[in-house]
Amino acid sequence: MKRFMSLRPAFCCLLLSVAISRNADGQTKVDLREQARNIDFTTAAATRPVKTGTVLPAACAIGEMYFLTNAANGQNLYGCVATNTWAQMSGSSPSSPPDITGQNGKVLVVSGSATAWLAPAGDIDGNINTTVVRKLQGKTVSSVTPFNGQVLSWNAAANSGLGQWEPATVSGGGGGGSSTVSAGAGITVTQVGSDYAVGLDTAVVPAALFASSTLDFPSINSGTCASPLTMNMPGAVAGSALSPGWPAALEAGLMPFMRVSAAGTVSVWVCNLFGTAVNPVSATYTAVLVKGF
């Protein structure tokens, strides 16, 4: 009779021995990339996904991360952006500006630790594109439109006693006081910018026009009149009344007369009432016209 020996118990013991031997040598390493999926470390006591240290490694491959422990808070994380080249991944760029909604006309300012939208304040107000200076060193500035040549002067009595800066005309006397120009009877005063125009009130005082000229009439036969000679009187109106001025040396028997014959022109005639011809000497004739308005 043939006998058979079973090898199963011996084989099992061999496998167990090998397993114990491998466990004694070290733990079996698992490749998470190939042998795991849906990894979730939320229940882990702690995780440290990047290397840490006080000096960035000299060598790195693209995609590596490193936590520099001695960097400023918030600026610790670095990434390898090219072979052996690290770049800061946090704290290297400014934060986004605050929301612009409802911030029309304001400017973005930096306080040193944050940014904010602020409207002009202090001595100015209004939107940034229509800013108006309302004060100087906290003192109100008048909104009165200045004239040419005026200066900004402090008026302590204005603004309900609080005082304000306002336009003022500089006095010309050198004494620092104010000057006043007043119109008297027949005088008008008109302010033009920082200047004053003084004129004649023609409703009270009529204007006078003057004419004067040396005239040389030819010999005049008895009972005739010489052709008229003229004088210029700008502003005279034809037909206006004149006050004539005759030469003191006018010969006896001669009869002169004059009138405004045309605008700005005074015509002068001389007639001979003497019995013989007379040749008048060259002389100065004058005329005054009182012009009422």
Salt bridges, closest charged atoms under 4 A:
GLU34 OE2 - ARG33 NE 3.48
GLU64 OE1 - LYS51 NZ 3.94
ASP125 OD1 - ARG134 NE 3.06
